[in-house]
Amino acid sequence: MNAKPNVLFIICDDLNNAIQGLGRQPCAPAPNLQKLMSRSVTFTNSQNNCPICLPSRDCLFSGLYPHHTGSLNLWDNWQWVMPLNTTQKQTRYHGQHVLRESTLLPEHLKAAGYDTFGVGKLLHQGLFIKPEIWTQYGEGPNYGPWLFDAQTGESCGHPRNRKLVNSPAISKYIERYAGIDHFFIDDDRLRYPFEMDFGSTDEYYKASDQIDVYYDNKKSKRFHYVSETDRDLLPDENDTQWAVNKLQEKHDKPFFLGVGYMKPHTPMIVPPSFIEQFPLDEIQLPEKIENDIADCVRTMVDHRPYGFAVYQSLIENGTQQYKRWLQAYLACVAYIDHQVGLLSTLWRTVPIETTRL
């Protein structure tokens, strides 16, 4: 037996406990994730050190608290310390040298004799953070396919969701935080209107005289979509294929394989077969607790971050719209469960004593 087991590490972006059996409503059947849970240690009372994508991942891979590293928000780049226009006053996080000089998980394993492979969204910035710690890295984080206005060439959301993007709740947020929130707001508009898109691929990814569809935000190639049987692979599907190919290779050294899935992060767009698993008339709305944030930190109560504006926008547009949003989230959970199933099925062909998942 190899004294150093191979390690398959899977992480999903914005996946909460909306999995059947965990006590949340609504929830999605997730047989592959549930099968893994039945064979695993499951933490049912785990806490997030920082409820924001970039710093939470920095924390996970470094083992260091955000308040020790200075990685606190979505726009920090800890490769170097630089002025950040995150508020009306420029700020500078001097603590970020701690992250630069720390040993990240793949870096530790590589020093111990492992080959380290990664694909998708592991660290928020993908391969661009300490690229030398990876033996090989596939495609990095990709929220696409991306929609662009056919006339202006600018990134855009789908026309069907303009009522959400232009809702009173979003307008109030932009009016209040323009010049302060430099991540979600660009002058007087949302920087990422596609965040409000949700539904099935056949609704969103057919090019038209209004929109062009590209695989990524760099417009490296157009996304081909005619039908579900005649289309390009979605980013998460490509990541699964890359990881499957890596698992099927012959390895002379123990390896760490990290797979970072984007879904169920917005835009929540997946093949129609996953949407159809959750009929709208069967969607159960979650319980709404009045004054739910009254006992939260004052910053959250007083300032109501961007996510609150998105939620309010959905509520303003009626129950049916809110149900469609929940339907899309559950479909994304089912979609990711399918991807995990493809990986874990192949993983089980490797002798269990030589592996860790």
Secondary structure by P-SEA (a helix, b strand, c coil): cccbbbbbbbbbccccccccccccccccccaaaaaaaaaccccccccccccccaaaaaaaaccccccccccccccccccbbbbbccccbbbbccccccccccccaaaaaaaaccbbbbcccccccccccccccccccccccccccccccccccccccccccccccccaaaaaaaaaccccccccccccccccccccccccccccccccccccccccccccccccccccccccccaaaaaaaaaaaaaacccccbbbbbbbbccccccccccccccccccccccccccccccccccccccccccccaaaaaaaaaaaacaaaaaaaaaaaaaaaaaaaaaaaaaaaaaaacccccccc
